[in-house]
Amino acid sequence: MAYLKPNHTVYILNNGKPIHSTVKSVAFRKYWGNVTDKETGEKKKKRKSMPFAICEVQISSDPNIPIGSEFLIQGYKLRNVIMQGERILVLHDKYITEFAEEYGNEWVKKLILQENEK
């Protein structure tokens, strides 16, 4: 998993139509996960935290994705790569991202608006 910071470059390969974007902010959302207690061996519920990178498209070779559109990526799906002496985050497929403009992604719009208010 990549360590997320604002202003990092995110590069999405997108099947020959690359997308360059930057991380605007990082949002954490909590969820319930199951963990095994080391002493008793029982499964217990525990609160965990998932980092989301809120990104904005800077350069797009895909005509379906306009410049300036915002999207979310789960932090564990990004990989650190050193390219020309600069660290960038790489994602191999655009279909993992959650674009705010797509139908059914109202939760993405809400999360982006909440982070912009902060």
N, C-alpha and C positions, 0 to 999 in steps of 0.2 A: 504494500500500500504506500502511496506517495504521501509525503508531508505537504499539506496544502497551506499556501500563503496567498494573500492578495497580490495581484500583478504578476503572477506566474503565467507563463505561456502554456496553452493547452493545444496540442496538435492532434487532430482526428484524421485518420487515413481515409475513411469513407469510400472504399472501393475505387480508388483512382481519382477522386474529387476531394482533395484535402480541404480541411477547414482549420483556420488559425483563430484562436480566441484567447482571451485573458480572463483570469479569475478575478471577479469583482469583489467577492466576499466569500466567507466560509460560514455555513450554518450547521449547527448540530441539532439533531432531533433524537429524542429518547424513545426507546422501545423496550419491551419485555423480552428477555432471552432466557433460555434454560441453561443452567450450569450445574456441574456435578460437584458436590461438596467433597473435599479431599479427605476429611476425617470420617464421615459417615457413608459416603458413596451414594447418597440420595440426590435426586434431581431437585433443584430449587429454582424458583424464578428470581431473576435479578434484573435491575434496570441497566441497560447498556446505552451507549451513545454512538450515533452514526454521523460522520461528517459528510456534508454535501458541498460541492463547489458550485457557486453561482457564477456562471461564465457569460461573457458577451462576445459575439462573433465579430472579429476584426477583418478577416479576409476569407472569402468563400468561393470555391470553384464550383459548387453545386448550385444550380439556378433555383432550386426549391428552398434554399436557406438564405434569407437576406442578411446583409451586413447590419449589425446592431441588434439582432435578435438574441434573446436571453434563454439559457437552458441550465439544467441541473445535471450533475454527474455525481454518483456516489463515490466517495473518496477511495474505496478499496479497488475500484475498477481502473484507476489511473496508475501508470508506471513511470518512474523517473528515468530519464534518458539524458546523457550528456551529448549535446550536438554543437560543434564549433565552439567549445569552451563554455557554453551556457546550458544550464539545466532546464529542461522542458518536461512537461507531463504529456504522455502519449496515450491515446485511446485508439483501438483498432477498428471500431465500428460505430457509426453514428446512431444506430438503432438502439443503443443502450441509453442514449441521452434522453432527457425529458424536456421537450421544448414547450415554452409557455404558450405559444400560439396554437398548438395542436388541440384538437377537440378532445375533451375529457381530462385535460390537465389543469383543472381549476386549482388543485392543491399546489401546483407549481407556481401559479400566479400569486396565491396567498403567501407562500413561503418567501417569494422574492419581494413582495410588498412589505412583509414583516421585517425582513432584513434591511430594506431601504429606509424604513422608518427609524430603525436603530441608528 
